[in-house]
């Protein structure tokens, strides 16, 4: 069973479970101020240095779709492979991939963050649960929008040598509709996003029936 819902930003610290995820989201909120997405140059990683190994940046590319632009050492260790340049979150089944793609689109197109919780499964039968928070971040030229965030495991993966993630299964997917603030651009979700995101709260039974 998978659950998805939509929450307001003021409730986010309680809805995002992992302390590291909450710290990253609070930092992003502080940096963005009255903007819907802060410029990349505004980041000061010294202020969140304990999170740096868990940070990532995902970009949307014309040819490959979403790909890891940057992935911290702990993110790569969690997957058991070097992720930079690889397709992002591609190990899931159809339901997982489509859900993640819609949420990534909402970050890039609508500047709305999200939180995912999922279980990673390795080739040798190991599993670990993790939480991912994705937020919008403007490129240095203020053109493209990246998905910037953190992946926090709920325990150490401790994969056997040469083991790596082969699948992931979603347990929760929440889009965080941030409140409009003075001076921010219109961040009301467009029709294409609204059509594909759940209203209020939904429990999705047998999420992979469409496979």
Order of alpha helices (4+ residues) and beta strands (2+ residues): beta-alpha-alpha-beta-beta-beta-alpha-alpha-beta-beta-beta-beta-alpha-beta
